[in-house]
Amino acid sequence: MGSAAGAAAGAAAVGAAAGAAPGAAAGAAAVLRALLLLGALRSAPALSLLQDPPTTYEGPPGSYFGFSLDFHTARSGSSVLVGAPRANTSQPGVAQPGAVFLCPWPPSGTRCDPVPMDTAGDLELRTYKSHQWLGASVTSWQGRLACAPLQHWNALDGQHEAFRTPTGACFVAAPGGTRLGCWVGDAG
């Protein structure tokens, strides 16, 4: 018999011997099992979030450093990914594109390193409207909306062209029929 089952049986026997109702003995056994489980979990390895004193990481002023974060585990150990959606980077001609930082955990200092993710700067795009399926989705809501789920955009880099990326587009027209704008994104 396992230690939790044996302890539960012992708790039931003690409850019965003391004249407790059978339901009370079962309740006591359940509480004892929960305590034993918590004791077993306490010895399990875990990521300790409680640090004394608390850990403070600092990012670039005005960058919204800490707007988002998550723990990251790799072969080299654990770290914290920190988002800074208004950070400036070295992208040419791009203002406040945002950045992601990797901070050590457990803290071995408060230095966080930028993670190179989007370093290309602005791209020139070409729109392909042939076979875009404008009208594949329509609705009437505070005007008229029609979507073209197969519209493609393509990034140009000098003489080279990336593969066509289906992004779709939606067009909004006011009640008088005037075109107001275009939403580009997942139109499907």
C-alpha positions as CSV (number, residue, x, y, z in Angstrom):
1,M,0.0,0.0,0.0
2,G,1.4,3.4,-0.9
3,S,2.1,6.0,1.8
4,A,-0.8,8.2,0.8
5,A,-3.2,5.3,0.7
6,G,-1.9,4.0,3.9
7,A,-2.2,7.3,5.6
8,A,-5.7,7.7,4.3
9,A,-6.7,4.3,5.6
10,G,-5.1,5.2,8.9
11,A,-7.1,8.5,9.0
12,A,-10.3,6.7,8.2
13,A,-9.6,4.1,11.0
14,V,-8.8,6.9,13.5
15,G,-12.0,8.7,12.5
16,A,-14.1,5.6,12.8
17,A,-12.6,4.7,16.2
18,A,-13.3,8.2,17.5
19,G,-17.0,7.6,16.6
20,A,-17.0,10.0,13.7
21,A,-19.5,9.5,10.9
22,P,-18.2,7.6,7.9
23,G,-18.5,10.7,5.7
24,A,-16.3,12.7,8.1
25,A,-13.7,9.9,8.0
26,A,-13.7,10.1,4.2
27,G,-13.3,13.9,4.4
28,A,-10.4,13.6,6.8
29,A,-8.8,11.1,4.5
30,A,-9.2,13.5,1.5
31,V,-7.6,16.4,3.5
32,L,-4.7,14.1,4.5
33,R,-4.1,13.0,0.9
34,A,-4.1,16.7,-0.2
35,L,-1.6,17.6,2.4
36,L,0.7,14.6,1.4
37,L,0.4,15.7,-2.2
38,L,1.4,19.2,-1.4
39,G,4.3,17.9,0.6
40,A,5.5,15.9,-2.3
41,L,5.1,18.8,-4.7
42,R,7.1,21.0,-2.3
43,S,10.2,18.9,-3.0
44,A,9.7,18.9,-6.7
45,P,12.0,21.3,-8.7
46,A,10.3,24.5,-9.7
47,L,11.1,27.9,-11.0
48,S,11.3,30.2,-8.0
49,L,9.6,33.5,-8.6
50,L,10.0,34.8,-5.1
51,Q,13.3,36.6,-4.7
52,D,14.3,38.6,-1.7
53,P,15.0,41.4,-2.5
54,P,12.8,41.5,-5.6
55,T,14.6,41.6,-9.0
56,T,14.4,44.8,-11.0
57,Y,15.3,45.0,-14.7
58,E,15.5,48.3,-16.5
59,G,15.1,49.0,-20.1
60,P,15.4,52.1,-22.3
61,P,13.4,55.1,-21.0
62,G,10.0,55.6,-22.8
63,S,10.2,52.1,-24.4
64,Y,7.4,50.6,-22.4
65,F,10.0,48.0,-21.2
66,G,8.1,45.3,-19.3
67,F,4.8,45.7,-21.3
68,S,4.9,41.9,-21.8
69,L,7.1,39.2,-20.4
70,D,7.4,35.4,-20.3
71,F,9.8,32.9,-18.9
72,H,12.0,31.2,-21.4
73,T,13.8,27.9,-20.8
74,A,16.7,26.7,-23.0
75,R,19.5,24.2,-22.6
76,S,21.6,27.0,-21.1
77,G,19.0,27.7,-18.4
78,S,16.1,30.0,-17.7
79,S,15.7,33.6,-18.7
80,V,13.0,36.2,-19.0
81,L,11.8,37.6,-22.3
82,V,10.7,41.2,-21.9
83,G,8.8,43.2,-24.5
84,A,9.4,46.9,-25.1
85,P,7.0,47.9,-27.8
86,R,8.1,51.5,-28.2
87,A,11.9,50.9,-28.0
88,N,14.1,52.5,-30.7
89,T,16.5,50.2,-32.5
90,S,19.1,50.7,-35.2
91,Q,16.7,50.0,-38.1
92,P,17.3,52.6,-40.7
93,G,14.5,55.1,-41.1
94,V,12.2,53.4,-38.5
95,A,11.0,55.2,-35.3
96,Q,10.1,53.2,-32.2
97,P,9.6,49.8,-33.9
98,G,9.8,48.0,-30.5
99,A,12.2,45.4,-29.2
100,V,12.5,42.2,-27.2
101,F,15.1,41.8,-24.5
102,L,16.4,38.6,-22.8
103,C,17.2,39.0,-19.1
104,P,19.0,36.4,-17.0
105,W,17.1,34.2,-14.5
106,P,17.9,33.7,-11.7
107,P,19.3,37.2,-11.7
108,S,23.0,37.4,-12.2
109,G,22.9,41.1,-12.8
110,T,20.3,43.3,-14.2
111,R,21.7,43.6,-17.7
112,C,19.2,42.5,-20.4
113,D,20.4,41.9,-24.0
114,P,18.3,42.8,-27.1
115,V,17.1,39.8,-29.1
116,P,17.6,40.4,-32.9
117,M,14.2,39.8,-34.4
118,D,13.1,42.4,-36.9
119,T,16.2,44.2,-38.1
120,A,15.5,44.9,-41.8
121,G,13.8,48.3,-41.6
122,D,10.8,49.2,-43.8
123,L,10.1,47.1,-46.8
124,E,8.7,48.2,-50.2
125,L,5.5,46.2,-50.9
126,R,3.8,45.4,-54.2
127,T,0.1,44.6,-54.2
128,Y,-1.3,41.9,-56.5
129,K,-5.1,42.4,-57.1
130,S,-5.5,39.9,-59.9
131,H,-7.8,37.0,-58.7
132,Q,-8.2,38.7,-55.3
133,W,-11.8,37.6,-54.9
134,L,-13.2,41.0,-54.0
135,G,-16.7,40.3,-52.8
136,A,-16.0,36.9,-51.4
137,S,-17.2,38.3,-48.1
138,V,-19.6,41.2,-47.8
139,T,-21.5,42.8,-44.9
140,S,-23.6,45.9,-44.1
141,W,-22.6,47.5,-40.9
142,Q,-22.4,51.3,-40.5
143,G,-21.7,51.4,-44.2
144,R,-20.7,48.6,-46.5
145,L,-17.8,46.2,-46.2
146,A,-16.4,43.9,-48.8
147,C,-13.4,41.7,-48.4
148,A,-10.9,40.3,-50.9
149,P,-9.3,37.3,-49.0
150,L,-6.9,36.3,-51.7
151,Q,-5.2,39.7,-52.3
152,H,-1.4,39.2,-52.2
153,W,1.3,41.5,-51.0
154,N,4.9,40.9,-51.9
155,A,8.0,42.4,-50.3
156,L,10.6,43.9,-52.7
157,D,14.3,44.1,-51.8
158,G,16.1,45.9,-54.5
159,Q,15.9,43.6,-57.6
160,H,14.7,40.6,-55.6
161,E,11.1,39.7,-54.7
162,A,9.9,37.5,-52.0
163,F,7.1,34.9,-52.5
164,R,3.6,36.3,-52.6
165,T,2.0,36.4,-49.2
166,P,-1.8,36.2,-49.1
167,T,-2.9,38.8,-46.6
168,G,-6.3,39.7,-47.9
169,A,-7.9,43.2,-47.7
170,C,-11.3,44.7,-46.7
171,F,-12.7,47.8,-48.2
172,V,-15.3,50.1,-46.4
173,A,-17.7,52.3,-48.2
174,A,-19.9,54.9,-46.5
175,P,-23.7,54.8,-46.9
176,G,-23.4,57.3,-49.9
177,G,-21.1,54.8,-51.7
178,T,-17.9,56.7,-51.1
179,R,-14.9,54.5,-50.4
180,L,-13.5,55.3,-47.0
181,G,-10.5,53.0,-46.6
182,C,-8.9,49.6,-46.8
183,W,-8.1,47.3,-43.9
184,V,-5.3,44.9,-44.8
185,G,-4.9,41.8,-42.8
186,D,-6.5,38.4,-42.4
187,A,-9.6,39.0,-44.3
188,G,-10.6,35.4,-44.6
